[in-house]
Amino acid sequence: MRWSPLLLVVASLLPQPAAAIPTRTYYHRDFTFVYYPFRAFWGHEAAQGHWAFWNPYSHEGTPTLPALYPLELLHALSSSPEFVSWLLTLHFPLAALAAHALARDLGLRRPGALLAGAIYATGGLCLSALDLHCFLYALAWAPLVARALRRTADVGTAAVPPAALMVAVVLSTQAVEFAAQAIALGLLLAAVTNPRGPALARAAGAAALGVGVAALPIALMLAIVRESSRGAGFPLPVVLANSVHPFTLLQVVVPGLFGRLVEGLWWMRRFFSIGFPYFQSLYLGAPVLALAAVGVSGVPRRIRFALLGAGVLGLWLALGPWGGLAPAVLEVVPVRAIRYPCKAMLLPYLVACLFAGAGLDRLRSGAGTRTLRWALLAATAPVAALAAWVAWRWDGFARFIGKDPELALPARRLLLEEAAVVALIALVIVALSALRKTTPARSALYLAVLVAADLARAGAQINPQVPPDFYRLAPPLRALSLDRIEGRVFSLEPVRSPALGEFMNAVAAPGGMWEAYLTRQLEGAYSSAIDRVRAAEDIDRTSLAPHPSSLADAPPSMVGAFLPGVRAAGTAIVLALDAIDDPNLVLFARFPAGPPNVFVHAYHLVGALPRSYVACRVLMVAGARAASRRTFEGDFDPLRDVVLAEPRAANCGTTSVTLSDVDTDTVRQTLHTDGDGVLVLRDSFASGWEARLDGRPVSVLRANGHYRAIAVPPGDHEVFWHYAPPRFRIGSVVSAASLLCVLGLWAAARRTRRPPVL
């Protein structure tokens, strides 16, 4: 069946067929707020021949990883939103083909492997991972990683190089949690395939070699994590946030259990610590679970128990505190740098897909029909119980999900509709299995088509697309030329806007779309990097910024509280969706934002501070947070004083500074001072920043809690700042050496296979 890969490609795109052609773009959640801004920034830099490791446009400057995942290198060709979206879409066919390859390697016949690949690429977890980009990358490669590591156990040394490269690719995605599950599953499968010492050594060696090849992105990421809030470990509630609540496991068989986020229909916030699920959907469907139950006995014994063990372990981890995980992570700091246990759902998800494919193979051979019916009954029984609860005890159910019964009537209607669809599908499957005149192979084919159609139906709402104009600034905003000002721009988050809140309460519209669009228009979150606009603190959605954010989440009513911090960041312009009555803000532009009666307000900040100055008085305070607080005390002069952790001479009287940005990670300054002083640059401090004063290297100091500074003597000087990412050299050396080892092993394997010359 040479056409079977093409069939898988088509099946993987069924939930969103329009995404197959790069004419539209995604907009939902992290794609707008984080992923596309980063890719647009990096693509712009790469097109100019610059490998950017520092992003000066977000969060007052922050380290950033360049595109080290191989497929992201294509963003250097185009960083348009439709092209970036299309590259993400291509990972659905890749996921389908990868799962198919693993299933075939584990002994499934071609029809079962095709179904396993189709389910893997169109199930809820895979479709939901698109919003989280790096997790979609890792999910697509995970089956290939597991397959490659397993093959080292029975193929021999020749399988080590491809396995190492697979491990390196999945690690380059930065989705550490998914990559770790893929590697662990591959090592487990290798161990049960051939438990002998040499085979295990080959599998472990391939994994270690893959880590070595990926040493550069790993080293760069570890350096960034060390200086971020992740470095010290998140508080336990943050680590365990977005665990899978046992009740929400019903979404595996009820796709609309949480509502439809993109339509503005959303409930059950009480089950998620941050108000919404990390993965929008966990849906597989009752037919898939029933097929998986049939397929368990169709897999070789050792492989069966390995897969079951991996799936149960992943589910236990995903449950977080509901599974008793809390004590295990309480004191382990490296583990506490990782959050959201729901990420462990990859293992049970992949295992269910593989068993479902095996179940189809058993049904085609005429076995497992009775098991299918009983398993289908077991999978649909909770759905029937949910429907009865919603239909006859609606008030109690509404209180359970934390909603007013009258306001949550759309939830009741949608849940009953979903339950009816689940029941109808179950009845059709039972009818198919009871047909006497239909061969088992044909019945299995009908069942596979039904499963694919059900998954396409459920996934159609998960990743909406819009025209690319969604990411283009409105003409009045472009006319402000915010990329040309020396100072920074601060924007208030649209989600905190009373004006937008009134609009959303008055009309039924997808809230996520308007929030994403207006965040882009206000240069909020990380969107400022698209237009090369220097932004003051914004929400640190990645928890990788070099200093914590304290400003961007504030509502307009707290203007008096946040303006001192905004001013200290060198902000010149404030953008908001609401009129702000404050003498420190002077309105200079107002124009429609998009929604009716919602406007963008642009304010000049009175008394804006320059991005750089020479301090002539040093105040000594230990600790970054304490130093930052000291700058807001009444006797601190933001044009003459600096807070340092160590003493420096400062007795100047007259100073002047000019500043020019050479590129994203290089700054040049000239200055004059009539005495000793400290040159302060209101850009984020981070390890890796180097400074040269008149050509001589000097120490870079942490100023005012989170800015950069150097000590300067009297006279005229030139200062050159440059960012060299920490651990870049050691990571490059280890990656290069490991890659040479891989190439050497590959060459040796080719020589071994070459027939002797007679």
Steps between C-alpha positions, in 0.01 A plus 500: 500500500733769375230764531451445873730789606292733284187367669653582838587853388139557394362349822726716717363817341130410523430719808637806317527437124537872421829506693666282234555808282695793650243774448366545855649518847432370847435752774398315812677529838877445501532526124412870515639585840839327479578276205437716195669812646813297575507340154437834327783659698744217432402472134558871446842479663599183312398652167757773571769245580485553877471209743308668784548382858356811666155652455514869600133562421324294767511531877771774481724243334521127549721211382344297225579174328550524124341240276691185594218259415585408139161574342487844660802600294253539213366811670807677363335463157172652615366605837152596380224374731352277230836332430574453871151351539552268204825362641313418819225331299755275329568337836159331494591281200842446658334382822274263306790349304715472813232314697440275199873418486511414871188286474643305206826454690307351793338243273166658403368426154471784253126579558545512877814711470319742268219541750748550786671776302170668411378496861834632628494798262133594540440427868442781744850510650673535163264770374523688830881491490503737201433795732811398692718460186803328656277226641353436156855467367596250769171309472554457125850358548432297817396173324808515276721551805346199677528290184862596435609420857314169498671399175844539657417191706443262207663663198836567659755780481371613160184626671690722748570801269137550387379451857745761627385745233135438588573571867688817407213626283235446769719671760555797268125571516546621862193297605697326773201321652385339173858424394569324830189282459598404145854408604381308807250302291766420242742375766224292662407340167867427432533336841206266448598426138849382590583510873862399448779731611645595158155587363418716801839668471430586135164654585641701791801602291276621217296708746815646657646576160177673400519715812855586397397603148231723655748644752489850348125565544510321837792712624341825381167412659660403832684833508174688445309292755767556765432875506121482468224426747529133397854482631404503867199277437135598483284491813324166534155635398654628175680170435179302546275748321308357206503148633233278348205499737341150507164641389655666197616159373143476371617727219675195353152386392304832507676756276283793613537434873680832563310699239635654181763758579514655154124561499501666839310205652710398796433365847654274764767757592497360851688191381798698370725704723563764232139510379533294182665173396859489380391258228163599360398141435589148610242344271547156347145369505324192631567304176875555532499386865295194406742417217791543742340252739473253214858560392671444835516126447608548139844634594791270595507437874816690590408799285146491640611531862758766415237712326245449777755594764603812311138605451406450866811687617425792267140518619609495865742787439234695308259477795746698712371545855195285417740210454717583800778670306533807728734352764729362230583845360486702820875523556646415157609832349592371150154346471343821627641686200234310299133573536164355396482119555242469221797488259549137608186411299719433195580146616141377559394679181760327283440163669124526439560576131729197460260265676210634293690415182566150635131472581407571138736224387331252735153598378609452138601145584159430653605517866408740781143590402357412841778696674426798275135508604570470872779758483274736308234459766756574773627810316153641438356425845659812661364707210150366566539579870615854415202550266257381768658734757481797259144421387334428835722662761613808312507734802733265688725452196521876438606554860756222461666673205476837674243667272163663557233258366324772301822643350636156409211380283723489187716251690200277565397501135852430371567220749173325413578533128846353553358211703246430224776488236707262715197272544421508128856405405495214751172369357637514144811304605291236675284471190805462277642227719169313487467494120514137390551560128798733543848354524710590806746690279223714352342566842841605630537736204165662577603536863831665404319751276255576782786560745675735257179694436426531873848632577477748211165623631629545852823670390349746254459770768839473666735698272311781325663704226461858377638705208863616542384862530416409859869558586542826311489823695210735430607810300462744795731282709756472223491878468623534860841356391561354844807316373681832454470641849791466743282426802286194565132430449280365777159352422228393739377147442170496303362227727506756786315764300155605632410627152573166339323322786183702435516415131548129568209496745274675249559272201556131445847493344805278539690673777829337410499652152449856620753464778761368256427768241511789746814369669664511159371851429620633836849354454426296810641176636782409258336659194730801518782280363312469169527876439832548681339721763673511838248398762512549875417209726228273372358172623774236514300218343805276463645559850838547331544877531806607702289689754139460617221708349295724725328750271316376194221316679381813680154646421465867395352585841843435656676762289643675805660176618661386177616828343817530716614158379406585141702821519801323655514272195562796270146497361395789277157388373210315666233319296162401644146415391357729768514871574738561792462814708843577638712818478807290414338375178428733207269362229634561149310244289167316516355275231267197468648173622270272303207403725219757510552774762850376585789735424877500519631786716863609459655709778830682541648431842593830669855500632610198297848385596780437249610143430849579625661743746813545712436467873702717735380345827514131591256344748597153618226238545544121484249291308329578169149540642614722786704711257200542273279610792766753607462687170141593593586666830463875519868595515597303188575720196452289182728734304787516748489194726564129454446203732782243496591196708865612529676836547614711204652848493255771393578873536410646161298815446447551126434212263364427152416174321408406144381153404472310173379144451718317249282188490294289739792386715743789457479855639748788455518808722709814533507698823668781688535534875701747708557246776465134592153363435295194404355470150151346526317345204134428571512164320466166677806360676591143408810285505665516162503878466851632452617862490811673369597847615728665244583153371578349842272236658326613819269332749127522435305582817136441593347845550169590668416134540485395136683741265857511368778736606875553492729727701654786297787740586505872410532600135358413158437132434361250255312197633422188300250247637467151354301191599680164479261221611635307801609141438490553125857381450478190717164410343639544150808290574299213651245511215774495236692217669182293543401557139844381388449184706164443332655543155784266596259230615296542185810465280613193695157340460509560123842338472375200699204452266710538182551160328859376476693566181593173322 
